[in-house]
Amino acid sequence: MHEVTRAVPADRAVGLPIRTPRLTLRLAEASDAAPLAVLMTDAISARLSAWPMPWTEKRMAARIAEWRQIGLPCVVERNADGALVGWVHALRGREDPERASMGWWCAEAHRGQGYVREAAKALLPVAFARLGVSVVEAGAQPDNHASFAVMRALGMAPVGVRITHAPARGRNEPTFFHEVRRG
């Protein structure tokens, strides 16, 4: 039987904050709810199955609190000026504690600069270490080429298609999954 590693309180977070040459990733806090909610636009929500609009400060605060219990919900800030440019997370699987899922989004004003790729690459090894999982996966709709590029940059390989419920669109739809194993 496998022992399940639980999330560690933020004040003892191993490997966080994460600093890259251009970015800082840190655990999202309740005080981040308002600025994150402002950045979550219809255009971003349309690409994310689990972020349905309207995305309010209250809803964001609840998401932060819930996801801090099961993983690493991180805000992404630009080092040069402290601007909030996006979000990246790694969450332990509810059904399988050996698996985690990753997801990400970038504020519209900051797209196309490689921030999500840089942030996701920085979070992946911390996710393996901190969550104690052996597999990390990510999924996207068939036309989400930007997310597939991030998955390839993480060394993820395609593993199949699953029908998932997309609350942001109120329907079930095919999601193409990729994964990478520890080591």
C-alpha positions in Angstrom: 0.0 0.0 0.0 1.2 3.5 -0.9 1.4 6.2 1.7 -0.3 9.3 0.5 1.7 12.5 0.9 -0.5 15.4 1.9 0.0 19.0 0.9 2.2 21.0 3.3 1.1 24.3 4.8 2.3 27.3 2.8 4.7 28.4 5.6 6.6 25.2 5.1 6.3 24.9 1.4 9.2 23.1 -0.1 10.6 24.6 -3.2 8.4 27.7 -3.2 8.7 30.5 -4.2 10.3 29.4 -7.4 12.4 32.0 -9.3 13.4 31.8 -12.9 15.3 34.5 -14.8 12.0 36.3 -15.7 9.4 35.0 -13.3 8.5 34.2 -9.7 6.0 31.5 -8.9 4.5 31.5 -5.4 1.5 29.9 -3.8 -1.7 31.8 -4.4 -3.1 33.5 -1.3 -6.5 34.9 -0.5 -5.2 38.4 -1.3 -4.6 37.3 -4.9 -8.3 36.6 -5.5 -9.3 40.1 -6.7 -6.4 40.7 -9.2 -6.7 37.1 -10.5 -10.4 37.4 -11.0 -9.9 40.6 -13.0 -7.4 38.8 -15.3 -9.8 35.9 -15.9 -11.5 37.1 -19.1 -14.0 35.4 -21.4 -11.2 34.7 -23.9 -9.2 32.9 -21.3 -12.1 31.0 -19.8 -13.0 29.8 -23.3 -9.8 27.8 -23.4 -10.1 26.4 -19.8 -12.7 23.8 -19.1 -12.8 24.3 -15.3 -12.8 28.1 -15.1 -16.4 29.1 -16.1 -17.4 32.8 -16.3 -18.2 34.9 -14.5 -15.1 34.5 -12.4 -15.6 36.6 -9.3 -13.2 37.5 -6.4 -15.3 35.2 -4.1 -15.1 32.3 -6.6 -11.3 32.8 -7.0 -10.8 32.9 -3.2 -12.7 29.6 -2.9 -10.6 28.0 -5.6 -7.4 29.1 -4.0 -8.4 27.8 -0.6 -9.7 24.5 -2.0 -6.7 23.9 -4.3 -4.1 24.8 -1.6 -5.4 21.7 0.2 -4.6 19.3 -2.7 -1.7 20.9 -4.4 0.2 23.9 -5.6 -1.9 26.7 -7.1 0.6 29.3 -8.0 0.5 32.9 -9.3 3.1 33.9 -11.8 4.7 37.3 -11.5 7.2 39.0 -13.8 10.4 39.8 -11.9 11.1 43.0 -13.8 8.1 44.8 -12.5 6.1 42.5 -10.3 3.2 42.3 -12.8 0.8 39.3 -12.4 1.1 37.5 -15.7 -0.7 34.3 -15.1 -1.3 31.1 -13.1 0.0 27.6 -13.1 -1.0 24.7 -10.8 -0.2 21.1 -10.0 -2.9 19.2 -8.1 -2.9 15.7 -6.6 -5.4 13.4 -8.3 -8.5 12.7 -6.2 -8.9 9.2 -7.5 -5.2 8.3 -7.8 -2.8 9.8 -5.3 0.2 8.8 -7.5 -1.0 11.2 -10.2 -1.2 15.0 -10.4 -2.7 17.2 -13.0 -1.2 20.5 -14.2 -2.9 23.4 -15.7 -2.1 27.0 -16.6 -3.3 30.2 -18.1 -1.8 33.6 -19.1 -3.3 37.0 -18.9 -4.3 38.3 -22.3 -1.8 41.2 -22.2 1.1 38.8 -21.6 0.4 36.0 -24.1 3.0 35.0 -26.7 6.0 35.7 -24.5 6.7 32.2 -23.2 5.7 32.9 -19.6 3.5 29.8 -19.3 6.1 27.5 -20.7 8.7 28.9 -18.4 6.5 28.7 -15.3 5.2 25.2 -16.0 8.8 23.9 -16.6 9.8 25.5 -13.2 6.9 24.0 -11.4 7.1 20.4 -12.7 10.1 19.2 -10.6 8.7 20.9 -7.5 5.3 19.2 -8.2 7.0 15.7 -8.3 9.0 16.4 -5.1 6.3 18.2 -3.1 3.3 16.1 -4.1 5.1 12.8 -4.1 3.5 11.7 -7.3 4.9 9.4 -10.0 3.0 10.9 -13.0 1.9 14.4 -13.9 -0.6 14.9 -16.7 -2.3 17.8 -18.5 -5.1 17.9 -21.0 -6.5 20.3 -23.6 -9.1 20.5 -26.3 -8.0 19.4 -29.8 -7.4 22.9 -31.1 -5.5 24.3 -28.1 -2.1 24.3 -29.8 -0.5 26.6 -27.3 -1.1 24.2 -24.4 0.1 21.2 -26.5 3.4 23.2 -27.1 3.7 23.6 -23.3 3.1 19.9 -22.7 5.8 19.0 -25.3 8.2 21.4 -23.5 7.5 19.6 -20.3 8.5 16.3 -21.9 4.9 15.1 -21.8 3.8 12.4 -24.3 0.2 11.8 -25.6 -1.7 9.1 -23.7 -5.1 9.3 -25.1 -8.5 11.1 -25.2 -11.1 11.2 -22.5 -14.5 12.7 -22.5 -14.5 15.3 -19.7 -17.1 17.7 -18.4 -16.2 21.3 -19.2 -18.2 23.6 -16.8 -16.9 26.6 -18.7 -18.9 25.4 -21.7 -21.6 23.4 -19.9 -20.9 20.2 -21.8 -18.9 17.0 -22.1 -16.1 17.2 -24.7 -13.0 15.3 -25.8 -9.9 16.2 -24.0 -6.5 15.1 -25.3 -4.2 14.1 -22.4 -0.4 14.0 -22.2 1.7 12.9 -19.2 5.3 12.6 -18.0 6.6 10.2 -15.4 9.0 11.0 -12.6 12.6 10.5 -13.5 
